[in-house]
């Protein structure tokens, strides 16, 4: 039996930001907490959003979102939400502000002071009710697709990077205006774009039955692959930005089907203390090795993805596809491997153990052992 649901209300196109006031009225949200980060503030994006709000609307802003959101950040934002009597959340930014918004929306309306009991691997999905505070998600990058997804990933007080997930966490509105991504720097365009590609590829390879998700995944892969280099090279390319924004959204719409070993490795890697590792960049670095590892378990899916990205028939193999991803990484400036990102070999065991406990480990086409996860890290280490 396959559960297939697509629930988000989406406003998508250049100029969609102008619809914000009307959409908030539909939701009945009149005292929002804005969750964002200092980069969004410095880039002037919050000023653009504020200009689309009624001048007399009381707005509280939390701009302390870390690159990888944490439980302490959730508590700080939650304290503002409660003290200011907020009735909903506007999340502005990449995946981190949107994931943090989901955590705040959950804890503002549910018992307890820790997110960990609500984590998917702790059986927390069933505890998340429709009482979650309403969220409007406004992405400023094209990668995570968190604006339409049912989950968020948070570093817990325990140090584990875990996902909270439920249809009740899906933002009530995704307001996707590609205009907001035009100023995204090349390295962030590259990392977030590869995140979208990883979502589409891993979804397509996941073994569960969901043909609509697979169709969306292939369309997203096609759009992201054809337009990512253009957006990295020319940030103001409006056609490329539109297609990347759509691909990112499609990647998250479809990954309810399940992800895999790339994300199982990226989540604990992103929680390593003392490092600030970008999630999408980690996905890009891990993807070639995981494609090779998955090949015996995914039938003709390697060939179908190879066809979508335009490889000739003779190269429509796991090796050919993995090489194509590695070549794309090099062309757009992704680091050459984990070593170049500063990940020490001494962290391999910790990451492998974390991967085994990650929810994405459960939806892989092949489930690596601890030793195999370490092998995938070794293959992704670089010279």
SULSUL-V934263 format. One record per pair of residues at least 24 apart in sequence whose C-alpha atoms are under 7 Angstrom apart, sorted by sequence separation. I is the first residue (numbers start at 1). J is the second residue. If there is no record, write none. Layout:
# SULSUL-V934263
I:J  I:J
This chain:
# SULSUL-V934263
109:133  147:171  197:221  223:247  262:286  38:63  108:133  262:287  349:374  31:57  33:59  34:60  35:61  36:62  37:63  38:64  74:100  78:104  106:132  148:174  221:247  292:318  348:374  30:57  31:58  32:59  33:60  34:61  35:62  36:63  37:64  69:96  77:104  105:132  106:133  147:174  197:224  220:247  291:318  292:319  31:59  32:60  33:61  34:62  35:63  37:65  68:96  105:133  262:290  36:65  67:96  74:103  105:134  261:290  348:377  74:104  78:108  220:250  292:322  21:52  65:96  69:100  193:224  220:251  291:322  17:49  20:52  21:53  65:97  20:53  21:54  217:250  18:52  137:171  216:250  217:251  288:322  17:52  136:171  193:228  288:323  132:168  135:171  136:172  137:173  138:174  132:169  134:171  135:172  136:173  137:174  138:175  139:176  217:254  288:325  128:166  130:168  134:172  135:173  136:174  137:175  138:176  216:254  288:326  98:137  129:168  116:156  125:165  128:168  140:180  141:181  125:166  140:181  213:254  190:232  338:380  339:381  119:162  120:163  189:232  337:380  338:381  339:382  119:163  120:164  213:257  337:381  338:382  88:133  89:134  90:135  91:136  92:137  93:138  94:139  119:164  120:165  284:329  337:382  88:134  89:135  90:136  91:137  92:138  93:139  94:140  118:164  186:232  336:382  88:135  89:136  90:137  91:138  92:139  93:140  94:141  99:146  210:257  33:81  92:140  93:141  98:146  144:192  95:144  98:147  143:192  208:257  102:152  142:192  143:193  95:146  141:192  142:193  144:195  184:235  193:244  196:247  200:251  203:254  206:257  143:195  144:196  183:235  196:248  199:251  203:255  206:258  285:337  33:86  40:93  99:152  143:196  182:235  199:252  206:259  281:334  32:86  99:153  182:236  203:257  206:260  31:86  32:87  33:88  34:89  35:90  36:91  196:251  203:258  31:87  32:88  33:89  34:90  35:91  36:92  199:255  203:259  30:87  31:88  32:89  33:90  34:91  35:92  36:93  202:259  29:87  32:90  202:260  29:88  182:241  37:97  181:241  199:259  36:97  35:97  178:241  178:242  35:101  102:169  178:245  298:365  297:365  297:366  294:365  294:366  269:351  71:154  268:351  70:154  71:155  225:309  69:154  70:155  71:156  195:280  198:283  69:155  70:156  71:157  194:280  198:284  222:308  265:351  268:354  290:376  194:281  222:309  265:352  268:355  289:376  192:280  195:283  191:280  195:284  191:281  194:284  265:355  289:379  264:355  289:380  205:298  264:358  286:380  285:380  205:301  264:360  263:360  264:361  261:360  232:332  260:360  261:361  148:249  259:360  260:361  142:244  258:360  142:245  145:248  149:252  229:332  260:363  261:364  144:248  145:249  148:252  149:253  259:363  260:364  143:248  148:253  258:363  259:364  142:248  145:251  146:252  161:267  145:252  161:268  144:252  160:268  161:271  160:271  159:271  155:271  45:180  8:148  190:332  190:334  187:333  206:363  17:175  206:364  207:365  16:175  206:365  16:176  17:177  205:365  16:177  8:170  15:177  8:171  9:172  10:173  11:174  12:175  13:176  14:177  8:172  9:173  10:174  11:175  12:176  13:177  14:178  8:173  9:174  10:175  11:176  12:177  13:178  14:179  8:174  4:210  2:209  2:210  121:358  121:359  120:359
